[in-house]
Amino acid sequence: MKKHVNIKKIRQEFGMVVRRERHKLNLSQEDFADIVNIHRTYVSSIELGKVDIGIGVAFKIANALNLPLSKIVKETESHLSD
């Protein structure tokens, strides 16, 4: 039987992974937004888990973090099972 998918929890965990990785690179939200080519408030909304993002933005985020998107997703998934 399939588990219920809590979209809000997925967004929050994804956002926390993005924030943690951004901090590792010592990037402000503004600098990160410039690299990804999105607005700073959108970065904040992503990190707080307030918005769903498209696959294109997810790839741009991963690229800006110098990580494969699969690593971000895997880390997000690992926190969902906690």
C-alpha positions in Angstrom: 0.0 0.0 0.0 1.3 3.4 -0.9 2.1 6.0 1.8 0.3 9.3 1.9 2.5 12.0 0.3 2.6 15.2 2.3 3.4 17.9 -0.2 3.8 20.6 2.4 6.4 18.4 4.3 8.3 17.7 1.0 8.4 21.5 0.2 9.7 22.3 3.7 12.4 19.6 3.6 13.5 20.5 0.1 13.8 24.2 1.3 15.8 23.2 4.3 18.3 21.3 2.1 18.6 24.2 -0.2 19.2 26.6 2.7 21.8 24.3 4.3 23.7 23.9 1.0 23.5 27.7 0.3 24.9 28.4 3.7 27.8 26.0 3.0 28.7 28.1 0.1 28.5 31.3 2.2 25.9 32.8 -0.2 23.3 35.3 0.8 19.8 34.8 -0.5 20.4 37.8 -2.8 23.6 36.4 -4.2 22.1 33.0 -4.6 19.0 34.5 -6.4 21.3 36.3 -8.8 23.1 33.1 -9.7 19.9 31.2 -10.1 18.3 34.1 -11.9 15.2 34.3 -9.7 14.0 36.9 -7.2 15.3 36.9 -3.7 11.9 36.7 -2.2 11.3 33.5 -4.3 14.5 32.0 -2.8 13.0 32.8 0.7 9.7 31.2 -0.3 11.5 28.1 -1.5 13.6 27.8 1.6 10.5 28.2 3.8 8.6 25.6 1.8 5.9 28.0 0.8 5.9 27.3 -2.9 6.0 24.4 -5.3 8.8 24.8 -7.8 9.1 23.5 -11.4 11.8 21.0 -12.5 13.6 23.8 -14.4 14.0 25.9 -11.3 15.0 22.8 -9.3 17.8 22.1 -11.8 19.0 25.7 -11.7 19.1 25.6 -7.9 21.1 22.4 -8.0 23.5 23.8 -10.6 24.0 27.0 -8.5 24.8 24.7 -5.5 27.2 22.7 -7.5 25.2 19.5 -6.8 23.3 17.1 -8.9 19.5 17.5 -8.4 19.4 13.8 -7.4 21.5 14.5 -4.3 19.1 17.3 -3.2 16.1 15.0 -3.7 17.8 12.1 -2.0 18.6 14.2 1.1 15.1 15.6 1.1 13.7 12.0 1.0 16.0 10.9 3.8 14.5 13.6 6.0 11.0 12.7 5.2 11.4 9.2 6.7 12.7 10.7 10.0 
